[in-house]
Amino acid sequence: MKKHVDFLIIGTGIAGLSYALKVASKGSVCIITKSKADETSTAFAQGGIATVMDALDSHEKHIHDTLVAGDGLCNENVVRFTIEESNDRINELIAWGTEFDRKQTGEFELGREGGHSAHRILHHKDQTGAEIERALLKAVREHPDIELLEGYFAIDLITQHHLGVEVTRRTPDIECFGAYVLNPNTNKIETILAKTTMLATGGNGNVYTNTTNPVVATGDGVAMVYRAKGKVSNMEFIQFHPTGLYNPGEKPCFLISEAVRGAGAKLCTIGGDYFMNRYDPRLELAPRDVVARAIDNEMKITGDDHVFLDCRPISKEEIFHHFPTIYAKCLSIGIDITKDLLPVVPVAHYSCGGIVVDSNACTSIKHLYASGECSCTGLHGANRLASNSLLEALVFSHRASQHAISQVSHINFCEEVPDWNDEGMVFNEEMILITQSLKEVQTIMSSYVGIVRSNLRLKRAFDRMDIIYKETEDLYNKSVHSVKLAELRNLINVGYLIIKMSMERKENCGLYYNIDNIKKTACHNG
């Protein structure tokens, strides 16, 4: 038996939930999420969401800051409409119940982060993402026309390939008919036919050993589109957050928000040398790629496993008021950031590349949309400006909703889609094959495809990943599918794309730095 739905949404972060609330009045809506609905990258976002709210600020300044951070690879048209539409989208977020911090006067309390020339970061203490997630989930759960299925894992998108039609990357008019989904209650793969499908699957940070991403961030959307022969781009641009809490063994890595540096915290080596003046005149407020490479270089020079973030320039009152979660977390491991230096290290944080979409969040596959971190919109270019990601998701999910609503009545269900065929497959009892391959993938990516890369490292990574890919595909093709096996397969696809696109880039730009690309040339807007 097949399930039919007008709007299928995969993912429950800000991109998926805001989209669901906008299309719900125009047809049947089903949201699936592979874990609990609030286990998303959105919920982990600390710093805030960028928008112009101050009379001393302007859209033009925000546009300029975004273009500078993107190092010439931003699509200026996308940057412009995203920022110009930001206030309307923020007002909707507030109408759905999101509470941002305000001054006693009632005005919004605006923060500032690296790469921003003005205070324009709306926040809810240091739990902005969690507050947004709370408000949107409440609105979704209370909506009578939205079905939310937790624990359901999307295995693959359904396209003509599943009808026996040969599909290649040059095939025009590939169509998405829905998705094959693993039901956690029956452990069976079910067919969900959809007129339109939205991918809001988040990032892929778990392709690395250390990441701030939740454990569910395994690049599922990107991998599914790649296997469906859709367009994926800019995967080489992985943003490493400069300041993950150095606490070996903890996963995900706890994030020390960029807003802490915005409030006055300084970076120094274990020996007490404050070093950012040697790298950028903007010091700790330089864009993340600059700060992350500076820390990486200092660690290589000293041989230390981390550097320190000195939060003592920030008053105790401001720390208690603005950063209560960070303060409590550090105190729980014996560090009082009002008195003690805080050990930090760069960690994988955000993917600027992903599924290629147009200005309406349409992918290269018909009736398939993508929004949020899994997409590549052109907003971030070679480096995401801090706190632009939540905004991007809101703007593109809004545009996707308008486009999907205009199209849905003209789309028919594809009843010829066959049920999932697992005949001859057996339950794989050797979980060690999966867990060990995952460790190998993460080790390869962390060792060879990190903040600083080289041609030799990339070649080694490519060769080793190819072996794991072949082993995993063989296992996948004869096993009854599990979430862990499917996630491993997705991470291998994502790792391959990051390596392949890194090998193809011949100029250092933004987040991408290869020691064999000696001369940095100017990047151009795309």
MIZALUM-211894 format. One line per field, with one value per residue (C-alpha): x, y, z. Coordinates in Angstrom, 2 decimals, always signed. Layout:
BEGIN
x = (X_...)
y = (Y_...)
z = (Z_...)
This chain:
BEGIN
x = (+0.00_+1.36_+0.95_-0.08_+0.71_+0.75_+3.72_+6.35_+8.96_+12.12_+13.59_+12.34_+14.70_+13.82_+13.74_+11.30_+9.00_+8.60_+7.85_+5.27_+3.40_+3.10_+1.89_-0.41_-3.53_-3.02_-2.92_-1.95_+1.39_+3.60_+6.88_+9.29_+12.35_+14.77_+15.06_+13.11_+11.69_+13.79_+17.11_+18.23_+21.10_+18.67_+18.22_+22.00_+22.45_+23.60_+24.49_+21.42_+19.91_+21.17_+18.88_+18.99_+17.12_+19.30_+19.04_+22.83_+22.79_+21.46_+20.69_+23.57_+26.02_+24.71_+24.95_+28.52_+29.57_+28.07_+29.84_+33.18_+32.88_+31.93_+35.25_+33.84_+31.79_+28.43_+25.58_+24.98_+21.35_+20.67_+22.50_+20.46_+16.97_+17.75_+18.74_+16.06_+13.38_+14.84_+12.66_+9.42_+10.65_+11.80_+8.41_+6.77_+9.11_+8.07_+4.39_+4.86_+5.99_+9.78_+11.00_+14.19_+16.02_+14.94_+16.25_+14.24_+12.95_+11.39_+13.81_+15.60_+19.01_+21.34_+24.66_+27.64_+29.71_+32.77_+32.57_+29.67_+30.23_+27.27_+25.21_+22.48_+22.23_+18.87_+19.31_+17.69_+20.56_+22.89_+20.09_+18.62_+18.20_+16.52_+14.05_+13.24_+12.86_+10.54_+8.25_+8.04_+7.51_+4.73_+3.01_+3.44_+2.18_-0.89_-1.70_-4.54_-3.42_+0.22_+1.27_+4.61_+6.32_+9.32_+11.94_+11.20_+14.34_+14.37_+16.36_+16.18_+14.26_+11.96_+12.65_+12.25_+15.18_+12.80_+10.47_+13.21_+14.26_+18.00_+18.93_+22.29_+23.53_+22.78_+19.19_+16.81_+13.65_+14.41_+11.34_+10.91_+7.82_+8.39_+10.65_+11.26_+11.13_+12.14_+9.32_+10.83_+7.71_+7.79_+11.43_+10.02_+10.71_+7.49_+6.61_+5.47_+4.22_+4.35_+3.41_+6.20_+9.10_+11.14_+14.59_+15.46_+17.90_+20.59_+24.34_+26.99_+29.36_+29.61_+31.78_+34.49_+35.60_+34.88_+31.87_+29.39_+26.61_+24.13_+24.68_+21.82_+23.78_+24.97_+24.44_+21.35_+19.73_+22.89_+23.65_+20.12_+20.17_+23.63_+22.48_+19.37_+21.70_+20.79_+23.21_+25.47_+28.08_+30.66_+31.09_+34.77_+33.74_+33.44_+33.31_+35.27_+34.03_+37.10_+35.97_+34.64_+35.10_+38.18_+36.79_+38.13_+35.57_+32.48_+30.19_+28.90_+31.54_+30.07_+30.09_+31.45_+29.41_+31.09_+29.06_+31.48_+34.28_+31.85_+31.45_+35.20_+36.84_+40.41_+42.37_+45.78_+48.15_+48.67_+51.79_+49.67_+50.52_+47.59_+48.08_+45.21_+47.01_+49.46_+46.72_+44.04_+43.40_+39.86_+41.44_+38.93_+36.12_+37.68_+35.58_+35.60_+37.92_+40.61_+40.28_+40.14_+43.28_+45.06_+44.29_+45.28_+48.60_+49.35_+48.62_+51.00_+53.72_+53.41_+52.42_+49.56_+46.17_+44.22_+44.44_+42.68_+39.77_+40.13_+36.62_+37.81_+37.47_+33.69_+31.95_+30.46_+27.04_+27.18_+28.34_+25.53_+22.95_+24.04_+25.87_+24.26_+24.33_+27.99_+28.87_+27.01_+28.50_+32.06_+31.47_+30.25_+33.74_+35.54_+36.10_+34.80_+35.02_+34.80_+38.18_+39.73_+41.01_+38.78_+40.40_+39.06_+39.83_+38.41_+35.79_+33.65_+30.57_+28.80_+28.71_+28.47_+27.87_+25.12_+22.16_+22.06_+18.83_+17.47_+15.88_+12.71_+14.65_+13.94_+16.60_+17.66_+15.09_+11.48_+9.08_+11.99_+12.97_+15.84_+16.33_+18.69_+22.18_+21.67_+21.19_+23.60_+21.79_+24.66_+24.21_+27.34_+29.79_+33.15_+32.42_+29.22_+28.89_+27.96_+24.21_+23.18_+22.22_+18.94_+17.95_+18.74_+16.51_+13.59_+13.84_+14.27_+11.59_+9.20_+10.03_+9.76_+6.33_+5.04_+6.37_+5.13_+1.66_+1.46_+2.44_+0.87_-2.57_-0.96_+1.03_-0.27_+0.86_+2.97_+1.08_+3.51_+6.15_+6.94_+7.25_+10.75_+12.22_+14.33_+13.99_+17.07_+18.52_+19.59_+19.92_+23.51_+24.63_+28.19_+27.67_+31.45_+31.70_+29.59_+31.11_+34.68_+34.05_+32.49_+35.59_+37.77_+35.73_+35.93_+39.65_+40.33_+38.37_+39.81_+43.40_+43.48_+40.52_+40.49_+41.18_+44.42_+44.70_+47.28_+47.20_+48.90_+46.47_+43.50_+44.82_+45.31_+41.83_+40.31_+42.03_+41.11_+37.52_+37.11_+37.95_+35.43_+32.80_+33.10_+32.99_+29.94_+28.01_+28.58_+27.27_+24.33_+23.24_+22.83_+21.67_+18.30_+18.68_+19.31_+19.64_+23.31_+24.15_+22.23_+23.91_+27.34_+26.53_+25.42_+28.55_+30.75_+28.91_+29.36_+33.03_+33.65_+32.03_+34.08_+37.29_+36.42_+35.45_+38.53_+40.71_+39.00_+39.48_+42.77_+42.61_+42.45_+39.23_+37.31_+37.18_+39.22_+42.99_+45.38_+49.10_+49.81_+47.71_+50.57_+49.04_+45.62_+43.67_+40.52_+37.31_+34.39_+30.73_+28.68)
y = (+0.00_+3.38_+6.64_+9.67_+13.25_+16.60_+18.00_+15.60_+17.25_+15.49_+17.23_+19.19_+22.14_+25.73_+25.03_+22.12_+23.44_+26.97_+25.50_+23.11_+25.91_+27.82_+24.99_+23.29_+25.16_+24.11_+20.31_+17.30_+17.64_+14.93_+15.67_+12.84_+13.03_+10.24_+11.01_+13.12_+16.20_+18.59_+16.85_+19.19_+21.51_+24.40_+23.43_+23.49_+27.01_+29.33_+32.71_+33.98_+35.12_+38.12_+40.92_+44.71_+46.24_+49.22_+52.74_+52.85_+49.67_+49.06_+46.27_+47.49_+47.02_+43.51_+42.70_+44.01_+41.98_+38.83_+39.33_+39.98_+36.83_+34.79_+35.78_+36.46_+33.28_+34.58_+35.10_+38.80_+38.65_+35.90_+37.83_+40.92_+39.39_+37.23_+40.24_+42.54_+39.95_+39.24_+41.54_+40.04_+36.53_+37.51_+39.06_+35.75_+33.90_+36.22_+35.75_+31.99_+32.57_+33.00_+35.25_+37.21_+39.09_+42.68_+45.68_+47.21_+49.72_+46.89_+47.22_+44.12_+43.49_+43.04_+41.18_+41.33_+38.47_+37.97_+39.53_+41.84_+45.60_+46.34_+44.89_+42.93_+39.50_+38.70_+36.14_+34.34_+34.33_+31.61_+29.24_+31.01_+27.90_+25.98_+28.83_+28.94_+25.15_+25.27_+27.89_+26.25_+22.74_+24.00_+25.63_+22.49_+20.12_+22.30_+22.50_+20.08_+19.54_+18.55_+14.95_+14.57_+11.17_+10.84_+8.13_+7.64_+7.48_+8.40_+5.74_+7.13_+9.52_+7.91_+8.87_+7.36_+5.11_+3.08_+2.68_+0.95_+4.05_+4.63_+7.96_+9.73_+13.16_+14.36_+13.11_+16.08_+16.38_+13.89_+13.83_+13.09_+11.04_+10.84_+8.70_+5.22_+5.48_+3.09_+2.74_+2.27_+0.49_-2.29_-2.06_-2.17_+0.24_+1.95_+4.01_+7.61_+9.09_+12.87_+15.56_+17.72_+16.85_+19.23_+18.22_+20.00_+17.40_+19.67_+19.24_+16.56_+17.36_+13.75_+12.94_+14.34_+12.93_+16.16_+18.32_+20.63_+18.98_+16.62_+12.91_+12.96_+15.27_+12.65_+14.37_+12.33_+14.87_+15.61_+11.90_+11.05_+13.80_+12.77_+9.15_+10.41_+12.19_+15.68_+18.62_+19.15_+21.91_+23.66_+20.72_+21.62_+24.63_+23.17_+25.74_+24.83_+26.79_+28.31_+27.67_+24.25_+23.36_+21.17_+18.26_+15.01_+12.24_+14.46_+14.20_+16.40_+18.95_+21.75_+25.05_+28.24_+30.79_+33.40_+35.91_+35.34_+36.79_+39.48_+40.41_+40.80_+37.40_+37.03_+34.06_+33.08_+30.12_+27.84_+29.93_+33.08_+34.67_+36.64_+35.98_+37.28_+40.59_+38.60_+37.36_+40.01_+43.63_+42.60_+40.35_+37.95_+39.40_+38.32_+35.84_+32.28_+30.88_+33.39_+32.69_+28.90_+28.86_+31.15_+28.76_+25.76_+27.40_+28.30_+24.72_+23.43_+25.86_+25.00_+21.35_+21.94_+20.24_+23.45_+27.18_+29.25_+31.66_+34.35_+35.43_+37.57_+40.85_+40.24_+41.32_+38.63_+40.24_+39.99_+36.38_+35.41_+37.29_+36.48_+33.17_+31.19_+27.86_+28.22_+29.28_+26.32_+23.83_+24.96_+25.00_+21.39_+20.33_+22.49_+25.69_+29.04_+31.27_+34.41_+33.40_+30.60_+30.37_+28.23_+25.52_+25.63_+24.00_+24.39_+21.74_+20.91_+23.08_+23.96_+22.99_+25.96_+23.66_+21.17_+20.55_+23.20_+25.23_+28.26_+31.35_+29.36_+26.50_+24.24_+21.58_+20.20_+17.41_+18.37_+18.68_+18.46_+21.38_+21.86_+24.44_+25.02_+23.62_+20.76_+23.28_+25.42_+28.69_+31.02_+33.05_+31.85_+31.55_+30.33_+31.15_+31.67_+34.91_+34.17_+33.91_+34.03_+30.35_+30.50_+33.50_+31.66_+28.76_+31.06_+32.98_+29.97_+27.90_+30.82_+31.06_+27.28_+27.32_+29.94_+27.98_+24.60_+25.97_+27.32_+23.93_+21.26_+21.22_+20.51_+17.47_+13.90_+11.00_+8.39_+5.18_+3.03_+3.27_-0.24_-1.12_-1.52_-4.88_-6.52_-10.06_-12.15_-9.67_-10.91_-9.22_-8.18_-9.15_-7.83_-4.27_-4.05_-3.75_-0.59_+1.01_+0.38_+1.76_+4.87_+5.44_+5.02_+7.54_+10.10_+9.52_+9.93_+13.16_+14.63_+13.72_+14.61_+16.89_+19.34_+23.06_+22.83_+20.36_+19.30_+17.42_+14.41_+14.31_+14.54_+11.73_+9.48_+10.34_+9.57_+6.19_+5.08_+6.29_+4.33_+1.07_+1.76_+2.77_-0.55_-2.57_-0.70_-0.91_-4.66_-4.90_-2.60_-4.56_-7.80_-6.59_-5.75_-2.01_-0.34_+3.35_+2.95_+1.26_+3.88_+6.73_+5.21_+5.01_+8.65_+9.83_+7.98_+9.73_+13.10_+12.45_+11.50_+14.74_+16.87_+15.17_+15.24_+18.92_+19.78_+18.11_+20.10_+23.51_+25.06_+28.34_+29.04_+30.80_+31.43_+28.24_+26.27_+26.24_+23.88_+24.34_+23.38_+26.26_+28.71_+31.78_+32.86_+34.27_+36.32_+34.35_+35.55_+35.83_+32.90)
z = (+0.00_-1.00_+0.88_-1.18_-0.17_-1.95_-0.02_+1.31_+3.55_+4.71_+7.75_+10.76_+11.08_+10.28_+6.52_+6.66_+9.39_+8.00_+4.56_+6.04_+7.80_+4.51_+2.26_+4.76_+3.66_+0.02_+0.26_+2.33_+4.15_+5.58_+7.35_+8.07_+10.28_+11.04_+14.73_+17.20_+15.57_+17.64_+16.93_+14.18_+13.35_+13.83_+17.48_+17.97_+16.54_+19.30_+17.86_+16.09_+12.82_+10.87_+9.72_+9.58_+12.52_+13.49_+12.04_+11.73_+9.65_+6.13_+3.69_+1.53_+4.41_+5.07_+1.36_+1.23_+4.29_+2.78_-0.55_+1.17_+3.27_+0.19_-1.43_-4.89_-5.33_-4.09_-6.52_-5.92_-7.01_-4.46_-1.75_-2.51_-2.48_+0.56_+2.63_+1.23_+2.12_+5.54_+7.62_+6.31_+7.07_+10.58_+11.30_+10.32_+12.67_+15.48_+14.58_+14.93_+18.51_+18.43_+21.23_+20.63_+23.39_+23.87_+25.78_+28.62_+26.07_+24.07_+21.18_+19.97_+21.49_+18.54_+18.63_+16.32_+14.93_+12.75_+9.29_+10.20_+10.09_+12.38_+15.21_+13.41_+15.08_+16.65_+19.41_+22.32_+24.82_+23.49_+22.48_+19.46_+17.34_+20.15_+20.62_+16.89_+16.83_+19.86_+18.32_+14.88_+16.23_+18.48_+15.50_+13.38_+16.08_+16.61_+12.89_+12.04_+8.44_+9.03_+9.68_+11.45_+11.43_+13.75_+13.31_+9.59_+7.45_+3.75_+1.90_-1.64_-3.86_-6.41_-10.03_-13.53_-12.62_-10.45_-13.44_-15.41_-17.35_-17.67_-16.07_-16.33_-15.26_-18.81_-18.76_-19.15_-17.08_-14.33_-12.08_-8.40_-7.52_-3.76_-1.59_-0.25_+3.52_+6.31_+8.86_+12.35_+13.63_+11.03_+9.86_+6.33_+3.48_+2.44_-0.61_-0.19_-3.45_-3.50_-5.97_-4.55_-2.26_-0.11_+1.11_+4.36_+5.61_+7.06_+6.92_+6.68_+9.55_+10.67_+7.68_+10.02_+13.37_+15.26_+14.45_+16.11_+14.10_+15.76_+15.07_+12.53_+10.18_+7.71_+4.35_+3.48_+1.16_-0.81_-1.19_-2.36_-4.99_-6.18_-6.59_-8.41_-10.90_-9.65_-9.55_-6.52_-6.26_-4.05_-1.67_-1.17_+0.93_+4.43_+7.19_+10.28_+13.28_+14.94_+18.50_+19.37_+23.04_+23.37_+25.38_+23.85_+23.48_+23.52_+20.47_+19.06_+19.91_+22.02_+20.14_+21.67_+19.76_+17.61_+19.60_+22.49_+20.36_+19.26_+22.92_+23.38_+23.96_+22.66_+21.29_+22.64_+22.57_+25.55_+26.18_+26.47_+23.09_+21.65_+17.95_+15.77_+15.13_+12.98_+10.67_+10.14_+11.16_+12.18_+14.82_+16.42_+14.29_+11.01_+8.96_+10.19_+7.53_+8.50_+12.23_+11.79_+9.62_+12.09_+14.96_+12.83_+11.97_+15.59_+16.66_+13.97_+15.10_+18.80_+18.45_+20.89_+20.63_+21.19_+21.83_+24.48_+24.26_+26.92_+27.96_+30.88_+28.92_+29.02_+32.21_+34.44_+34.07_+30.29_+30.42_+32.80_+30.72_+27.15_+27.47_+30.30_+28.45_+27.49_+31.04_+32.57_+30.10_+30.77_+34.52_+34.30_+33.15_+35.68_+33.70_+34.98_+31.91_+34.07_+35.55_+33.48_+29.93_+27.73_+25.53_+21.96_+18.60_+15.06_+14.20_+11.15_+11.36_+8.10_+4.43_+2.05_-0.90_-1.57_-3.84_-6.56_-6.47_-8.27_-6.70_-5.90_-4.24_-7.25_-7.80_-11.19_-10.62_-11.36_-8.40_-5.95_-3.73_-1.29_+1.43_+4.33_+4.73_+2.28_-0.55_-2.55_-3.25_-4.14_-0.94_+0.86_-2.00_-0.71_+2.93_+4.93_+6.84_+10.46_+11.21_+7.55_+7.43_+9.38_+7.29_+4.05_+5.08_+5.87_+2.59_+0.32_+2.07_+1.61_-2.10_-2.45_-0.81_-3.25_-6.23_-5.00_-4.27_-7.82_-9.27_-7.09_-8.72_-12.12_-10.94_-10.90_-8.73_-10.50_-9.73_-11.75_-9.02_-7.73_-4.06_-2.65_-3.57_-0.86_-2.16_-1.47_+1.02_+4.44_+7.83_+8.35_+11.83_+11.48_+12.72_+13.12_+9.32_+9.44_+12.53_+11.43_+7.94_+9.48_+11.62_+8.54_+6.55_+9.36_+9.84_+6.11_+5.90_+9.11_+8.24_+4.55_+3.76_+6.65_+7.03_+4.99_+2.10_-0.49_-3.77_-2.18_+0.75_-1.58_-3.79_-0.78_+0.48_-2.93_-3.24_+0.28_+0.00_-3.24_-1.44_+1.34_-1.23_-3.08_+0.15_+1.40_-1.87_-1.89_+1.66_+0.90_-2.16_-0.25_+3.18_+4.66_+5.10_+8.42_+9.26_+10.19_+6.88_+4.88_+6.78_+6.12_+2.43_+2.43_+4.24_+1.73_-1.13_+0.57_+1.37_-2.26_-3.44_-1.06_-2.20_-5.90_-5.91_-3.84_-6.46_-9.21_-7.56_-8.65_-6.72_-3.01_-2.19_+1.02_+3.04_+0.53_+1.08_-0.71_-0.06_-3.68_-4.98_-4.46_-6.06_-4.96_-7.88_-7.75_-7.64_-9.70_-8.92_-10.15)
